[in-house]
Amino acid sequence: PKYSNHYCSDCRKTEKAYPNAFKSETSRGEQNTKAKLTEAEVIAIRELNADGYKYPWLSRRYKVSQDTIYCICTRRTWKHVA
């Protein structure tokens, strides 16, 4: 039997059907609900990396993965932070 659940994966994703469902994917930086770092921490990570600190040390210090640190330092993520 078919169920009438408007949150099913087959439904068309519209703002009316999902008013807040994709908010975390459209917010940048600290405004993103899934963000684990602040803009100040991102700036500090980039400065420490420029001073010679390696990704493993930075990832342990800020409790994020080495991939996250790499993406921050190469500006793949957090691009909007100067």
C-alpha positions as CSV (number, residue, x, y, z in Angstrom):
1,P,0.0,0.0,0.0
2,K,1.1,3.5,-0.6
3,Y,1.5,5.9,2.3
4,S,0.8,9.6,2.2
5,N,3.8,10.8,3.9
6,H,4.9,14.2,2.6
7,Y,8.4,13.7,4.1
8,C,9.1,10.6,2.0
9,S,12.2,10.5,-0.2
10,D,10.1,10.3,-3.4
11,C,8.4,13.6,-2.8
12,R,9.6,16.7,-4.6
13,K,11.7,18.8,-2.3
14,T,10.1,22.2,-2.1
15,E,10.3,25.0,0.5
16,K,6.6,24.6,1.3
17,A,7.0,20.8,2.0
18,Y,10.3,21.3,3.9
19,P,10.3,24.8,5.5
20,N,13.5,24.2,7.6
21,A,14.8,20.9,6.3
22,F,17.7,22.3,4.3
23,K,18.7,25.3,6.5
24,S,22.0,23.8,7.5
25,E,23.0,23.3,3.9
26,T,22.4,26.9,2.9
27,S,23.9,28.7,5.9
28,R,27.5,29.6,5.9
29,G,30.1,29.4,8.6
30,E,28.9,29.6,12.2
31,Q,25.3,30.1,11.1
32,N,25.3,26.5,9.8
33,T,23.7,24.3,12.4
34,K,26.4,21.5,11.7
35,A,29.4,23.8,12.2
36,K,31.9,22.6,14.7
37,L,34.3,25.6,14.4
38,T,34.0,29.3,14.7
39,E,35.3,31.9,12.3
40,A,38.0,32.8,14.9
41,E,39.1,29.2,15.1
42,V,39.3,29.0,11.3
43,I,41.5,32.0,11.2
44,A,43.7,30.6,14.0
45,I,44.0,27.3,12.1
46,R,45.1,29.0,8.9
47,E,47.7,31.1,10.8
48,L,49.0,28.1,12.7
49,N,49.3,26.1,9.5
50,A,51.2,29.0,7.9
51,D,53.6,29.0,10.9
52,G,54.4,25.4,10.3
53,Y,52.0,23.4,12.4
54,K,50.9,20.2,10.6
55,Y,47.4,18.9,9.9
56,P,47.5,16.0,12.5
57,W,48.4,18.3,15.3
58,L,45.8,20.9,14.3
59,S,43.1,18.2,13.9
60,R,43.8,16.9,17.5
61,R,43.8,20.4,18.9
62,Y,40.5,21.4,17.3
63,K,38.9,18.0,17.5
64,V,38.1,17.7,13.8
65,S,39.4,15.4,11.0
66,Q,42.6,16.0,9.1
67,D,40.5,16.3,6.0
68,T,38.6,19.2,7.6
69,I,41.9,21.0,8.5
70,Y,43.2,20.4,4.9
71,C,40.0,21.9,3.4
72,I,40.2,24.9,5.7
73,C,43.8,25.6,4.9
74,T,43.4,25.2,1.2
75,R,40.2,27.3,1.3
76,R,37.9,24.6,-0.1
77,T,35.7,25.3,2.9
78,W,35.2,28.5,4.9
79,K,36.0,30.5,1.7
80,H,34.2,33.5,3.0
81,V,36.6,33.9,6.0
82,A,39.5,36.2,5.1
